[in-house]
Amino acid sequence: MVRMRALGGSGEYQRNCFLLEADGYCFLLDCGVRRELSAAERVYPLLTREIASRVDAVFLSHAHEDHVAALPFLYQLGYRGPVYASLETIASAPGFMRKWATYVHQQGGTLPFAVSNIDALSFLPLGFGAHSCCGVPFVVGRSGHMLGSYWFQFHFRSGTVLYTGDTTNDGLLLATDPFPQSDFLILDSAYAGRQLDQKTQFATLAGLCRQTIASGGTALLPVPANGRASDILLALAEQRVPMVVERNILERTRALAGKAGWLRHPIALPPCTCADEINRDALPIRGKVVLSSDGMLTMPAGLAYLARIRHDRSSKVILTGHVASGTVGYKLLHGQIPCDAGCEMVTIKVHPDSSDALSIVDSVHPSHVLLFHAPLERCGSLIESIGSRGITVACGVDKTLVL
């Protein structure tokens, strides 16, 4: 028997965490937070000391906070076992955990764990291909979401389980490995209820940037340095858009260029102005696109740029991905902060839309599907389409599927 329980992330955004039990073993797939402190009871997964005592191993799909930042909490509850991930995820995950801790403190919140737990975690690296844990064979592949992101397929005696992690096949730079057929599918459905053409989205983004520059304004693009930032940087460079780019975005893109095993094709850094904490305030930004690292506008660099343009009607803030409730990005998008500069959303795909999700289902041929990474109210049509194929579907926190 295979039992899958969503401790978070299913039927909602973020705090992705899934308890997989089969053949007498217990694995935890990701362990993330929800970046909305106003909903205190929903920030961390439904973890307990009893669960922590039963987990044999943790598997991380990638390093973003909504997949890793609750790991120190799991340690606080008593877990001392291995945490498996790619070398790239192992290198960057502690930074995301500390970023979460800093954010909580800045918001006047309280952490349910000691920050020192971050350094006490026991990471074990995984390369591409076949592995074994506790005698359970499993396979690892590239998911295309960010540098170091993986999907996992576990081969239990009771059946095979595929966890896509956050995934996309529409990235300009990162390669995605085909998903193997599996009995049980835990599926990223972040853009459920939507159809997005990546080429159209990039064209729209470039058009808004050119329009803003032509008016003499500044186009501020807050983007996560670990993720879609490199795609956006290179896509706008192809359009010869003048840019000011934060140093950590350039450094991440340079590091990505050296990771040929993760890429669709070789890349090179484009010419642009590099910004950092030393020269940031003095750099001229009118008539340029500014790529600032922080997709939700919660960090000092992005907020400093916003302060420079917020009274300029010719300027624009362009968001390209999910912004959590309570963040400055969210408040700007919903008109909750006075700002003369415009604010628009142009989603650059780093997850599957409804058509992508159905294509994955049709290629994997599962009998059971658990959806994650989208609010339940947006998943209705996708659930109906999957169910019409004779597949058992679940979506919601604390939902359990049994194979």
Salt bridges, closest charged atoms under 4 A:
GLU12 OE2 - ARG15 NE 2.48
GLU12 OE1 - ARG34 NH1 3.21
GLU21 OE1 - ARG54 NH1 2.44
ASP30 OD2 - HIS67 ND1 2.72
GLU36 OE1 - ARG34 NH2 3.50
GLU41 OE2 - ARG42 NE 3.70
GLU50 OE2 - ARG54 NE 2.47
GLU65 OE2 - ARG35 NH1 3.33
GLU65 OE2 - LYS99 NZ 3.87
ASP66 OD2 - HIS67 NE2 3.63
ASP66 OD2 - HIS373 NE2 3.31
GLU88 OE2 - LYS259 NZ 3.13
ASP119 OD1 - ARG98 NH2 2.41
ASP166 OD2 - HIS62 NE2 3.39
ASP166 OD2 - HIS67 NE2 3.05
ASP166 OD2 - HIS145 NE2 3.52
ASP166 OD2 - HIS373 NE2 3.21
ASP170 OD2 - LYS349 NZ 2.78
ASP177 OD1 - ARG142 NH2 2.74
ASP188 OD2 - HIS351 ND1 2.80
GLU246 OE1 - ARG280 NH2 2.90
ASP276 OD2 - ARG247 NH2 2.77
ASP294 OD1 - LYS99 NZ 3.95
ASP312 OD2 - ARG286 NH1 2.68
ASP340 OD2 - HIS311 ND1 3.67
ASP340 OD1 - ARG313 NH2 3.76
GLU344 OE2 - LYS316 NZ 3.25
ASP353 OD2 - LYS349 NZ 3.38
ASP356 OD2 - LYS349 NZ 2.70
ASP362 OD1 - ARG389 NE 2.73
ASP398 OD1 - ARG5 NE 2.61
